[in-house]
Amino acid sequence: MGRTNSPGRPITIGISLAGFGLFHAGIQAFVAGPISERWGERRALLISIITDSIAYILIAFATEGWMVFALLPLFCLGGIGAPALQSLLTSGVRSDQQGRLQGVLSSMTSLASIVGPLLISTVYFMSRSSFPGLVWIAGAALYWLCLPVFLNRSKAQEVSRSQP
């Protein structure tokens, strides 16, 4: 939580993580596909970025444990982004380059899994006494950095498709 220095009781933390896993699995199984089919992968990815960003900002200012549980559905709706991004990337690559793309995606995921926790734990260590929620604001800011690239790329692809 953002405004407290207490991480909570172990049972509460366990229940929140289990709830996140259940909500996330439900979103992946029943929501991601229909949203992508109805609105397309680009919009699904945009929905993911926006919902995750909002959830990050809200949890940064959460002062009570129940607020984390209330935000679980919003956090999990952000889970529609990974399948949408993967679909967008694979559709833009020739079939003989799919293996290379999957290797790059795997490498980037591994790199992010190493660098991300190091950076965010440093931010938390430096801000935990003044504002522990800063780590969540930092996460939202990383999403916001992606938006201009995403939006400009979408516009460029729309222009290239409309030209004969």
Biotite code that builds the C-alpha atoms (Angstrom):
import biotite.structure as struc

atoms = struc.array([
    struc.Atom([0.000, 0.000, 0.000], chain_id="A", res_id=1, res_name="MET", atom_name="CA", element="C"),
    struc.Atom([1.082, 3.511, -0.624], chain_id="A", res_id=2, res_name="GLY", atom_name="CA", element="C"),
    struc.Atom([0.710, 5.404, 2.621], chain_id="A", res_id=3, res_name="ARG", atom_name="CA", element="C"),
    struc.Atom([1.555, 2.903, 5.299], chain_id="A", res_id=4, res_name="THR", atom_name="CA", element="C"),
    struc.Atom([4.890, 1.568, 6.431], chain_id="A", res_id=5, res_name="ASN", atom_name="CA", element="C"),
    struc.Atom([3.317, -1.709, 7.542], chain_id="A", res_id=6, res_name="SER", atom_name="CA", element="C"),
    struc.Atom([3.173, -4.377, 4.832], chain_id="A", res_id=7, res_name="PRO", atom_name="CA", element="C"),
    struc.Atom([0.168, -6.048, 6.448], chain_id="A", res_id=8, res_name="GLY", atom_name="CA", element="C"),
    struc.Atom([-0.409, -9.382, 8.081], chain_id="A", res_id=9, res_name="ARG", atom_name="CA", element="C"),
    struc.Atom([0.923, -12.449, 6.265], chain_id="A", res_id=10, res_name="PRO", atom_name="CA", element="C"),
    struc.Atom([-2.583, -13.912, 5.858], chain_id="A", res_id=11, res_name="ILE", atom_name="CA", element="C"),
    struc.Atom([-3.843, -10.693, 4.261], chain_id="A", res_id=12, res_name="THR", atom_name="CA", element="C"),
    struc.Atom([-0.876, -10.583, 1.907], chain_id="A", res_id=13, res_name="ILE", atom_name="CA", element="C"),
    struc.Atom([-1.436, -14.232, 0.977], chain_id="A", res_id=14, res_name="GLY", atom_name="CA", element="C"),
    struc.Atom([-5.136, -13.716, 0.330], chain_id="A", res_id=15, res_name="ILE", atom_name="CA", element="C"),
    struc.Atom([-4.464, -10.642, -1.797], chain_id="A", res_id=16, res_name="SER", atom_name="CA", element="C"),
    struc.Atom([-1.900, -12.515, -3.902], chain_id="A", res_id=17, res_name="LEU", atom_name="CA", element="C"),
    struc.Atom([-4.254, -15.477, -4.307], chain_id="A", res_id=18, res_name="ALA", atom_name="CA", element="C"),
    struc.Atom([-7.045, -13.083, -5.280], chain_id="A", res_id=19, res_name="GLY", atom_name="CA", element="C"),
    struc.Atom([-4.779, -11.428, -7.811], chain_id="A", res_id=20, res_name="PHE", atom_name="CA", element="C"),
    struc.Atom([-3.925, -14.808, -9.306], chain_id="A", res_id=21, res_name="GLY", atom_name="CA", element="C"),
    struc.Atom([-7.581, -15.833, -9.555], chain_id="A", res_id=22, res_name="LEU", atom_name="CA", element="C"),
    struc.Atom([-8.711, -12.529, -11.054], chain_id="A", res_id=23, res_name="PHE", atom_name="CA", element="C"),
    struc.Atom([-5.776, -12.526, -13.459], chain_id="A", res_id=24, res_name="HIS", atom_name="CA", element="C"),
    struc.Atom([-6.491, -16.073, -14.623], chain_id="A", res_id=25, res_name="ALA", atom_name="CA", element="C"),
    struc.Atom([-10.160, -15.188, -15.105], chain_id="A", res_id=26, res_name="GLY", atom_name="CA", element="C"),
    struc.Atom([-9.303, -12.110, -17.147], chain_id="A", res_id=27, res_name="ILE", atom_name="CA", element="C"),
    struc.Atom([-6.857, -14.094, -19.283], chain_id="A", res_id=28, res_name="GLN", atom_name="CA", element="C"),
    struc.Atom([-9.340, -16.923, -19.817], chain_id="A", res_id=29, res_name="ALA", atom_name="CA", element="C"),
    struc.Atom([-12.586, -15.045, -20.352], chain_id="A", res_id=30, res_name="PHE", atom_name="CA", element="C"),
    struc.Atom([-11.960, -11.351, -21.060], chain_id="A", res_id=31, res_name="VAL", atom_name="CA", element="C"),
    struc.Atom([-8.721, -10.844, -23.022], chain_id="A", res_id=32, res_name="ALA", atom_name="CA", element="C"),
    struc.Atom([-9.881, -12.696, -26.144], chain_id="A", res_id=33, res_name="GLY", atom_name="CA", element="C"),
    struc.Atom([-13.322, -11.099, -26.450], chain_id="A", res_id=34, res_name="PRO", atom_name="CA", element="C"),
    struc.Atom([-11.920, -7.591, -25.896], chain_id="A", res_id=35, res_name="ILE", atom_name="CA", element="C"),
    struc.Atom([-9.244, -8.137, -28.550], chain_id="A", res_id=36, res_name="SER", atom_name="CA", element="C"),
    struc.Atom([-11.783, -9.576, -30.981], chain_id="A", res_id=37, res_name="GLU", atom_name="CA", element="C"),
    struc.Atom([-14.265, -6.780, -30.434], chain_id="A", res_id=38, res_name="ARG", atom_name="CA", element="C"),
    struc.Atom([-11.950, -3.769, -30.325], chain_id="A", res_id=39, res_name="TRP", atom_name="CA", element="C"),
    struc.Atom([-8.692, -5.108, -31.770], chain_id="A", res_id=40, res_name="GLY", atom_name="CA", element="C"),
    struc.Atom([-5.298, -5.728, -30.231], chain_id="A", res_id=41, res_name="GLU", atom_name="CA", element="C"),
    struc.Atom([-4.228, -2.072, -30.299], chain_id="A", res_id=42, res_name="ARG", atom_name="CA", element="C"),
    struc.Atom([-7.212, -0.922, -28.284], chain_id="A", res_id=43, res_name="ARG", atom_name="CA", element="C"),
    struc.Atom([-6.860, -3.894, -25.925], chain_id="A", res_id=44, res_name="ALA", atom_name="CA", element="C"),
    struc.Atom([-3.251, -2.904, -25.311], chain_id="A", res_id=45, res_name="LEU", atom_name="CA", element="C"),
    struc.Atom([-4.274, 0.712, -24.754], chain_id="A", res_id=46, res_name="LEU", atom_name="CA", element="C"),
    struc.Atom([-6.981, -0.394, -22.286], chain_id="A", res_id=47, res_name="ILE", atom_name="CA", element="C"),
    struc.Atom([-4.344, -2.439, -20.478], chain_id="A", res_id=48, res_name="SER", atom_name="CA", element="C"),
    struc.Atom([-1.920, 0.478, -20.209], chain_id="A", res_id=49, res_name="ILE", atom_name="CA", element="C"),
    struc.Atom([-4.628, 2.835, -18.979], chain_id="A", res_id=50, res_name="ILE", atom_name="CA", element="C"),
    struc.Atom([-6.168, 0.454, -16.433], chain_id="A", res_id=51, res_name="THR", atom_name="CA", element="C"),
    struc.Atom([-2.800, -0.584, -15.031], chain_id="A", res_id=52, res_name="ASP", atom_name="CA", element="C"),
    struc.Atom([-1.708, 3.055, -14.768], chain_id="A", res_id=53, res_name="SER", atom_name="CA", element="C"),
    struc.Atom([-4.889, 4.028, -12.950], chain_id="A", res_id=54, res_name="ILE", atom_name="CA", element="C"),
    struc.Atom([-4.579, 1.042, -10.594], chain_id="A", res_id=55, res_name="ALA", atom_name="CA", element="C"),
    struc.Atom([-0.943, 1.923, -9.857], chain_id="A", res_id=56, res_name="TYR", atom_name="CA", element="C"),
    struc.Atom([-1.814, 5.512, -9.011], chain_id="A", res_id=57, res_name="ILE", atom_name="CA", element="C"),
    struc.Atom([-4.765, 4.507, -6.845], chain_id="A", res_id=58, res_name="LEU", atom_name="CA", element="C"),
    struc.Atom([-2.762, 1.950, -4.885], chain_id="A", res_id=59, res_name="ILE", atom_name="CA", element="C"),
    struc.Atom([-0.012, 4.524, -4.341], chain_id="A", res_id=60, res_name="ALA", atom_name="CA", element="C"),
    struc.Atom([-2.459, 6.463, -2.198], chain_id="A", res_id=61, res_name="PHE", atom_name="CA", element="C"),
    struc.Atom([-4.223, 3.497, -0.572], chain_id="A", res_id=62, res_name="ALA", atom_name="CA", element="C"),
    struc.Atom([-4.364, 3.821, 3.184], chain_id="A", res_id=63, res_name="THR", atom_name="CA", element="C"),
    struc.Atom([-6.371, 0.735, 4.125], chain_id="A", res_id=64, res_name="GLU", atom_name="CA", element="C"),
    struc.Atom([-5.951, -2.951, 3.345], chain_id="A", res_id=65, res_name="GLY", atom_name="CA", element="C"),
    struc.Atom([-9.430, -3.303, 1.830], chain_id="A", res_id=66, res_name="TRP", atom_name="CA", element="C"),
    struc.Atom([-8.436, -0.811, -0.873], chain_id="A", res_id=67, res_name="MET", atom_name="CA", element="C"),
    struc.Atom([-5.963, -3.325, -2.281], chain_id="A", res_id=68, res_name="VAL", atom_name="CA", element="C"),
    struc.Atom([-8.753, -5.881, -2.639], chain_id="A", res_id=69, res_name="PHE", atom_name="CA", element="C"),
    struc.Atom([-11.029, -3.309, -4.278], chain_id="A", res_id=70, res_name="ALA", atom_name="CA", element="C"),
    struc.Atom([-8.336, -2.588, -6.880], chain_id="A", res_id=71, res_name="LEU", atom_name="CA", element="C"),
    struc.Atom([-7.701, -6.241, -7.806], chain_id="A", res_id=72, res_name="LEU", atom_name="CA", element="C"),
    struc.Atom([-10.136, -6.298, -10.760], chain_id="A", res_id=73, res_name="PRO", atom_name="CA", element="C"),
    struc.Atom([-8.633, -3.112, -12.185], chain_id="A", res_id=74, res_name="LEU", atom_name="CA", element="C"),
    struc.Atom([-5.095, -4.470, -11.811], chain_id="A", res_id=75, res_name="PHE", atom_name="CA", element="C"),
    struc.Atom([-6.083, -7.706, -13.466], chain_id="A", res_id=76, res_name="CYS", atom_name="CA", element="C"),
    struc.Atom([-7.793, -5.993, -16.382], chain_id="A", res_id=77, res_name="LEU", atom_name="CA", element="C"),
    struc.Atom([-4.324, -4.728, -17.206], chain_id="A", res_id=78, res_name="GLY", atom_name="CA", element="C"),
    struc.Atom([-3.488, -8.374, -17.908], chain_id="A", res_id=79, res_name="GLY", atom_name="CA", element="C"),
    struc.Atom([-5.144, -8.193, -21.317], chain_id="A", res_id=80, res_name="ILE", atom_name="CA", element="C"),
    struc.Atom([-2.100, -6.281, -22.566], chain_id="A", res_id=81, res_name="GLY", atom_name="CA", element="C"),
    struc.Atom([0.420, -9.116, -22.797], chain_id="A", res_id=82, res_name="ALA", atom_name="CA", element="C"),
    struc.Atom([-1.611, -11.306, -25.176], chain_id="A", res_id=83, res_name="PRO", atom_name="CA", element="C"),
    struc.Atom([-2.564, -8.257, -27.253], chain_id="A", res_id=84, res_name="ALA", atom_name="CA", element="C"),
    struc.Atom([1.057, -7.122, -27.506], chain_id="A", res_id=85, res_name="LEU", atom_name="CA", element="C"),
    struc.Atom([2.231, -10.608, -28.427], chain_id="A", res_id=86, res_name="GLN", atom_name="CA", element="C"),
    struc.Atom([-0.437, -10.823, -31.131], chain_id="A", res_id=87, res_name="SER", atom_name="CA", element="C"),
    struc.Atom([0.497, -7.420, -32.529], chain_id="A", res_id=88, res_name="LEU", atom_name="CA", element="C"),
    struc.Atom([4.174, -8.289, -32.637], chain_id="A", res_id=89, res_name="LEU", atom_name="CA", element="C"),
    struc.Atom([3.737, -11.716, -34.206], chain_id="A", res_id=90, res_name="THR", atom_name="CA", element="C"),
    struc.Atom([1.402, -10.363, -36.877], chain_id="A", res_id=91, res_name="SER", atom_name="CA", element="C"),
    struc.Atom([4.070, -7.853, -37.909], chain_id="A", res_id=92, res_name="GLY", atom_name="CA", element="C"),
    struc.Atom([6.801, -10.456, -38.438], chain_id="A", res_id=93, res_name="VAL", atom_name="CA", element="C"),
    struc.Atom([7.250, -12.932, -41.289], chain_id="A", res_id=94, res_name="ARG", atom_name="CA", element="C"),
    struc.Atom([6.713, -16.584, -40.431], chain_id="A", res_id=95, res_name="SER", atom_name="CA", element="C"),
    struc.Atom([10.414, -17.388, -40.890], chain_id="A", res_id=96, res_name="ASP", atom_name="CA", element="C"),
    struc.Atom([11.264, -14.743, -38.246], chain_id="A", res_id=97, res_name="GLN", atom_name="CA", element="C"),
    struc.Atom([8.804, -15.894, -35.559], chain_id="A", res_id=98, res_name="GLN", atom_name="CA", element="C"),
    struc.Atom([11.446, -17.862, -33.649], chain_id="A", res_id=99, res_name="GLY", atom_name="CA", element="C"),
    struc.Atom([13.733, -14.850, -33.537], chain_id="A", res_id=100, res_name="ARG", atom_name="CA", element="C"),
    struc.Atom([10.875, -12.659, -32.305], chain_id="A", res_id=101, res_name="LEU", atom_name="CA", element="C"),
    struc.Atom([10.001, -15.132, -29.551], chain_id="A", res_id=102, res_name="GLN", atom_name="CA", element="C"),
    struc.Atom([13.663, -15.228, -28.519], chain_id="A", res_id=103, res_name="GLY", atom_name="CA", element="C"),
    struc.Atom([13.810, -11.439, -28.323], chain_id="A", res_id=104, res_name="VAL", atom_name="CA", element="C"),
    struc.Atom([10.567, -11.331, -26.321], chain_id="A", res_id=105, res_name="LEU", atom_name="CA", element="C"),
    struc.Atom([11.901, -13.970, -23.937], chain_id="A", res_id=106, res_name="SER", atom_name="CA", element="C"),
    struc.Atom([15.171, -12.085, -23.527], chain_id="A", res_id=107, res_name="SER", atom_name="CA", element="C"),
    struc.Atom([13.390, -8.793, -22.879], chain_id="A", res_id=108, res_name="MET", atom_name="CA", element="C"),
    struc.Atom([11.131, -10.438, -20.305], chain_id="A", res_id=109, res_name="THR", atom_name="CA", element="C"),
    struc.Atom([14.157, -11.926, -18.543], chain_id="A", res_id=110, res_name="SER", atom_name="CA", element="C"),
    struc.Atom([15.999, -8.604, -18.605], chain_id="A", res_id=111, res_name="LEU", atom_name="CA", element="C"),
    struc.Atom([12.965, -6.772, -17.219], chain_id="A", res_id=112, res_name="ALA", atom_name="CA", element="C"),
    struc.Atom([12.632, -9.443, -14.513], chain_id="A", res_id=113, res_name="SER", atom_name="CA", element="C"),
    struc.Atom([16.172, -8.653, -13.380], chain_id="A", res_id=114, res_name="ILE", atom_name="CA", element="C"),
    struc.Atom([16.412, -4.888, -13.860], chain_id="A", res_id=115, res_name="VAL", atom_name="CA", element="C"),
    struc.Atom([12.855, -3.998, -12.793], chain_id="A", res_id=116, res_name="GLY", atom_name="CA", element="C"),
    struc.Atom([13.027, -5.316, -9.233], chain_id="A", res_id=117, res_name="PRO", atom_name="CA", element="C"),
    struc.Atom([16.479, -3.772, -8.746], chain_id="A", res_id=118, res_name="LEU", atom_name="CA", element="C"),
    struc.Atom([15.299, -0.341, -9.847], chain_id="A", res_id=119, res_name="LEU", atom_name="CA", element="C"),
    struc.Atom([11.962, -0.411, -8.065], chain_id="A", res_id=120, res_name="ILE", atom_name="CA", element="C"),
    struc.Atom([13.439, -1.750, -4.824], chain_id="A", res_id=121, res_name="SER", atom_name="CA", element="C"),
    struc.Atom([15.961, 1.108, -4.949], chain_id="A", res_id=122, res_name="THR", atom_name="CA", element="C"),
    struc.Atom([13.129, 3.609, -5.411], chain_id="A", res_id=123, res_name="VAL", atom_name="CA", element="C"),
    struc.Atom([11.254, 1.996, -2.523], chain_id="A", res_id=124, res_name="TYR", atom_name="CA", element="C"),
    struc.Atom([14.307, 2.003, -0.256], chain_id="A", res_id=125, res_name="PHE", atom_name="CA", element="C"),
    struc.Atom([14.899, 5.695, -0.955], chain_id="A", res_id=126, res_name="MET", atom_name="CA", element="C"),
    struc.Atom([11.258, 6.745, -0.525], chain_id="A", res_id=127, res_name="SER", atom_name="CA", element="C"),
    struc.Atom([9.784, 4.318, 2.001], chain_id="A", res_id=128, res_name="ARG", atom_name="CA", element="C"),
    struc.Atom([9.967, 6.689, 4.958], chain_id="A", res_id=129, res_name="SER", atom_name="CA", element="C"),
    struc.Atom([8.534, 9.694, 3.123], chain_id="A", res_id=130, res_name="SER", atom_name="CA", element="C"),
    struc.Atom([6.173, 8.164, 0.545], chain_id="A", res_id=131, res_name="PHE", atom_name="CA", element="C"),
    struc.Atom([6.188, 4.375, 0.075], chain_id="A", res_id=132, res_name="PRO", atom_name="CA", element="C"),
    struc.Atom([3.653, 4.718, -2.748], chain_id="A", res_id=133, res_name="GLY", atom_name="CA", element="C"),
    struc.Atom([6.286, 6.281, -4.998], chain_id="A", res_id=134, res_name="LEU", atom_name="CA", element="C"),
    struc.Atom([7.103, 2.848, -6.431], chain_id="A", res_id=135, res_name="VAL", atom_name="CA", element="C"),
    struc.Atom([3.566, 2.647, -7.820], chain_id="A", res_id=136, res_name="TRP", atom_name="CA", element="C"),
    struc.Atom([3.802, 6.148, -9.287], chain_id="A", res_id=137, res_name="ILE", atom_name="CA", element="C"),
    struc.Atom([7.089, 5.092, -10.913], chain_id="A", res_id=138, res_name="ALA", atom_name="CA", element="C"),
    struc.Atom([5.328, 2.079, -12.449], chain_id="A", res_id=139, res_name="GLY", atom_name="CA", element="C"),
    struc.Atom([2.581, 4.290, -13.856], chain_id="A", res_id=140, res_name="ALA", atom_name="CA", element="C"),
    struc.Atom([5.214, 6.682, -15.222], chain_id="A", res_id=141, res_name="ALA", atom_name="CA", element="C"),
    struc.Atom([6.869, 3.819, -17.102], chain_id="A", res_id=142, res_name="LEU", atom_name="CA", element="C"),
    struc.Atom([3.541, 3.067, -18.753], chain_id="A", res_id=143, res_name="TYR", atom_name="CA", element="C"),
    struc.Atom([3.091, 6.735, -19.625], chain_id="A", res_id=144, res_name="TRP", atom_name="CA", element="C"),
    struc.Atom([6.491, 6.707, -21.341], chain_id="A", res_id=145, res_name="LEU", atom_name="CA", element="C"),
    struc.Atom([5.151, 3.964, -23.614], chain_id="A", res_id=146, res_name="CYS", atom_name="CA", element="C"),
    struc.Atom([2.038, 5.891, -24.651], chain_id="A", res_id=147, res_name="LEU", atom_name="CA", element="C"),
    struc.Atom([3.620, 8.382, -27.105], chain_id="A", res_id=148, res_name="PRO", atom_name="CA", element="C"),
    struc.Atom([5.496, 5.573, -28.865], chain_id="A", res_id=149, res_name="VAL", atom_name="CA", element="C"),
    struc.Atom([2.358, 3.445, -29.004], chain_id="A", res_id=150, res_name="PHE", atom_name="CA", element="C"),
    struc.Atom([0.118, 6.272, -30.220], chain_id="A", res_id=151, res_name="LEU", atom_name="CA", element="C"),
    struc.Atom([2.596, 7.521, -32.838], chain_id="A", res_id=152, res_name="ASN", atom_name="CA", element="C"),
    struc.Atom([3.162, 4.007, -34.150], chain_id="A", res_id=153, res_name="ARG", atom_name="CA", element="C"),
    struc.Atom([-0.588, 3.437, -34.394], chain_id="A", res_id=154, res_name="SER", atom_name="CA", element="C"),
    struc.Atom([-1.056, 6.636, -36.400], chain_id="A", res_id=155, res_name="LYS", atom_name="CA", element="C"),
    struc.Atom([1.858, 5.798, -38.704], chain_id="A", res_id=156, res_name="ALA", atom_name="CA", element="C"),
    struc.Atom([0.464, 2.334, -39.402], chain_id="A", res_id=157, res_name="GLN", atom_name="CA", element="C"),
    struc.Atom([-3.006, 3.748, -40.113], chain_id="A", res_id=158, res_name="GLU", atom_name="CA", element="C"),
    struc.Atom([-1.505, 6.178, -42.639], chain_id="A", res_id=159, res_name="VAL", atom_name="CA", element="C"),
    struc.Atom([0.525, 3.429, -44.340], chain_id="A", res_id=160, res_name="SER", atom_name="CA", element="C"),
    struc.Atom([-2.559, 1.201, -44.611], chain_id="A", res_id=161, res_name="ARG", atom_name="CA", element="C"),
    struc.Atom([-4.668, 3.953, -46.148], chain_id="A", res_id=162, res_name="SER", atom_name="CA", element="C"),
    struc.Atom([-2.149, 4.612, -48.928], chain_id="A", res_id=163, res_name="GLN", atom_name="CA", element="C"),
    struc.Atom([-2.429, 2.496, -52.087], chain_id="A", res_id=164, res_name="PRO", atom_name="CA", element="C"),
])
